[in-house]
Amino acid sequence: MTTIIVAILLIGYLAIATEHITRINKAAVAMFLGVTGWILYMVDGSEYISRFYAADYQAFLDGTVSTAATVKSYIANQVFLLHVANISQIVLYLLATMAIVEVLNSNGCFDFITDWIRTRNGKRLLWYLVLITFFLSANLDNLTTTVMMLMIMRKIVSEKKYRMYLGSAIVIAANCGGCVTVIGDINSLMLWVKEAVTPGSYSTALFLPSLVAMVIPSYLISRKIPEHIDVELPRIIYRGDDSVLSYWQRGLMLFVGIGGLWFIPTFHSITKLPPFVGALCVLAVFWVVNELMNSSLIKSNQPVSRTFPRTLQYENLQTILYFIGISLAVGAIKETGAFAVAAEWINIHVHNIYVVGVVFGFISAILDNIAIVLSSISMYDVIASADLMPGMNWTYVSYFMQNGEYWKLIAFCGAVGGCLLPIGSIAGYALMKSEKVSIWWYFRMISGKVLAGWIAGLLVYFVVNMAF
């Protein structure tokens, strides 16, 4: 049965990778994989329980006779729900943070971006876009930042050929910026929830490598952009319009929203509660601030009608559904013991985390980096100091302890490797939909530049980790 489950997952990964050909939404494929994987696990559940949960299952029976019904009940309540609980932590976090970002956007709190970008110099425009995207993505999340920056870029630049280059640079900056913090990307968020990394150590290790991996391809792309391009400068908002928040109101909301997101790691460190609890707390406070800022509209006869970008809502919902499905599928594979076998083979025959990271990075370019990173971090458990045994290769084992190099390297390679092709990340898919960028064009014009940045970033990562 393990072979069948693994085979179905691999076929599903192939369907996800070929979404641009089959036109079948990968979120639907992922949800089908998740459900099918656990149904098949249930079919042969007694064998898996006897292999991995024998003692715990006997305690669950409490002297009663084991039957097919008790096996299914144990799997559903003791095994499956544990995976659901872990997935729910991340989903609740994403729902809270995405709501904060959408309210900020609908209130015009990001209008300062278009106010700042007032240049007709093409190269300077590119650097404005990528730097803003990089730092916004580290504070928000890479998909939301990508969709928002692509919309801003489309309003400013009219020529499609230049939008393709600028959009590609935005995707690279968003993915690189997202992996700098534990709140900027689903992959890094998964590592934080798993307690494989801590926010401070993670950001310290990945800031410079990610910055280099973004700067090098951005510079190479800027050489394709002329000094002067046709730009439509944004119009100044009429200040007498009482339906638009003032500068200080938008600034306050931005401070509360972004500051609240930054406070979540501190909240987790103080209370030891899961990160999503901190996110819900920030959302509650932010909601009150939003009501106060819009109180004049609420009290008046005119309704509060903030425009929420449909694209942003759709992409966020699709991302959440995709994550739920692929997490369930990976969880079913893990419970069969297949990941443990793969990890043992890697430890014996490869025994080099840099080789593993590079291989997974290249695979992320073809498949989706969320699926690959989730699979790679599911192969290993976080090793505690108490688990160390005499005779172990301490240097190698330390890679898989909390804040070990393996976790950070996988996150970095998944983020940058996913930029090698536009199908390697959800942000890349957003670019394909927005600017009709083909895989062949991206491969010819962008992939080599991303590869150069990735290699340089890996070298910087190696030096940084050797220094610390």
Protein Blocks (a to p, Z undefined) as FASTA:
>chain_A
ZZmmmmmmmmmmmmmmmmmmnopafklmmmmmmmmmmmmmmmmmmmmmmmmmmmmmmmmn
nopacdfklmmmmmmmmmmmmmmmmmmmmmmmmmmmmmmmmmmmmnopmmmmmmmmgcfb
fklmmmmmmmmmmmmmmmmcfklmmmmmmmmmmmmpmblklmmmmmmmmmmmmmmmmmmp
mklpfklmmmmmnopacfklmmmmmmmmmmmmmmmmmmmmmmmpcfbdcddddddddfkl
mkbccfklmmmmmmmmmmmmmmmmmmmmmnopafklmmmmmmmmmmmmmmmmmmmmmmmm
bdcdddddfklmmmmmmmmmmmmmmmmmmmmmmmnommmmmmmmmmmmnopaklmmmmmm
mmmmmmcfklmmmmmmmmpccddfklpcghiafklmmmmmghiaklmmmmmmmmmmmmmp
mklpmklmmmmmmnopafklmmmmmmmmmmmmmmmmmmmmmmmmmmZZ
